[in-house]
């Protein structure tokens, strides 16, 4: 069963860089896209970006310019770097697996999630 | 950019009652790409339904989904204590690749 373990600094000052890493255990690393989502305190979910094993990325346009997502296939890990953080970046950050299902058509969804990392910018 | 609007914001119901949650898209979307998640307090989201109506592995059959075009519905036929949570709809699209609704909280009346 696939599990995601994530870690990163929990307290940052404004203008610093947020760095998070998510490790994939249980296989299937090369078969999926891997993604980050965040949730500000008391608010809803916001998609950040995604990457596959080949390093192909898609980012949320609202974060492009500050965001880099990278992959280390040898360790089966993927990482997020968000530059020049402000208080608005305070959130719980999740990593997740993007999966697909084909019957008569393709469906895509996030089926495995990490436990979340709380990041505070202050 | 397609916007997903969920209603109501909060649903106050008793255990055993039926819950009907709505997700409206700002333009017509493929039901193939409409997903529902459940998030309990202090936990990560959990996949419930994909393709608007297909239950994920291990999801009880009291959860069902329907809809097409711009209107989608998540129905919980009889609320169990563990179903009181926040529910999000999500769309797989182009730009941005993934969009979430703002969530519906199902609380105990």
Interface residues (C-beta under 8 A of the other chain):
Chain A: X35 X37 X44 X45 X46 X47 X50 X58 X60 X61 X62 X94 X96 X101 X103 X105 X106 X107 X108 X109 X110 X111 X113 X114 X115 X116
Chain B: X32 X33 X35 X37 X39 X44 X45 X46 X47 X50 X51 X54 X56 X88 X90 X92 X95 X96 X97 X98 X99 X100 X101 X102 X103
